[in-house]
Amino acid sequence: MAQLNINQRQAGDVTILDLTGEIRIGGGSTDLRNAIRDRIAGGSNKILLNLAGVKYIDSSGIGELVANYTTASRDGGQLKLLKLTDKVQDLLVITKLLTVFDVYDNESEALSSFK
């Protein structure tokens, strides 16, 4: 089973989650959900997902991105995406979700957008 590794960093009041692996039904999507919801429950409502190391996202993973975006927004927070791979970007274009998420190629630009 493919794994999703999640490493957390802080940049001021923004929590950056560096993701590596695959976001798919089972472990990856559940791990992502838990990581984001734990941060939100702990008061970190500005979250940047660095997807540079994500090789694959299935429909369950897409569902988790949308659900967590909604959860963060509902709680007055923001969830933004950083460094999409070509495969992930194509998937977000096909599903028309690229228009929903704020997506950045540059980390400093992404961090500035939270202010």
N, C-alpha and C positions, 0 to 999 in steps of 0.2 A: 504494500500500500504506500502510495506517495505521501510524503510528509510536507508539512508547512512549518518552517522555522520562523519565529517572531522574536525580533530583538527590539527593545525599547530604548529610545533616547529622548532627552528633553532639550528643547531650544526655547528658553523663556517659558511662556505658559502653553507652548505647543508640544504635544506628545507626538513623536515620530515613531512609527512602527515600521521597521525594515523587515519586509517579508521575502522569504526565499523558499522556493518549492512550488507546490501546486495547491490551488484552492478548489477542492472538489468535494463531492458528497462524502460525508463521514468525517474523518479527522480534520482535514484542512479547513473546511467551512465552519465546523464547530469551534475549532481553535481560534479562528478569526473572530467569530461572534463573541466568544468568551473574553478574548483580549480587549476588544473594543468596549463591550458593555462593562467590563471591570473598570476600565479607565473612566468611562462616563459616570459610573456609580461612585467612583472615588473623587469626582469633581473635575476631572480633566475633560473638558468638553470641546477642546480644539485638537483635532486629530489629523495627522498627515500620514497617509499610507504610502510608503515607498515600495512600488511594485517592480522595481528594476530586476529583482531576482525571481519574479514569478513567471514560470514557464507555461503554465496552463491554468485556465479557470473554466469550470463546467457550469451548467445552469444553476446548480446549487450555490456555487461560489458567487455568481452574479446576483442571485437572490439575497445572499448575505450582504453583499456590498450595498444593495438598495435598502434592505431592512436596517442596516446600521447607519446609513445616511439619514434615513427617516428618524431613527431613534435619536441620533445626535441633534438633528434639526429640531425635533419636538422638545428636547430639553434645553434649547437655546444655544446649542453648540454647532460646530461645523466639522464636516469630514471632507477632506480633499485628497486627491490622488497625485502621486509624483512618479515620474519616469516610467511610463507605460512601455512595455515591450511592443513590438509591431503586432504580434498575435493578439495581445490583450486589447490594444487600441482598435484593431480590426473588429474584434468581438463587440466592443462598446459602440463602434460605428454601426454595425449591423443591427444591434439591439436598440439603437437610437439613445443609448444612455450617455453617450459622450456629451450630449447637450444638457444632461442633468448634473453631472459632476464637474467641479472645478478641477482641471487637470493642468499640471505644470511639468516642464522638463528640467527646470532649474530649482534647486532646493531653496536658495535665498529668495527667489521671487515667490515661491510658494509660502515661505514663512512670512514674508512681508504682507501677503494678501490677507493674513489673519488679523492684522492690526486695524 
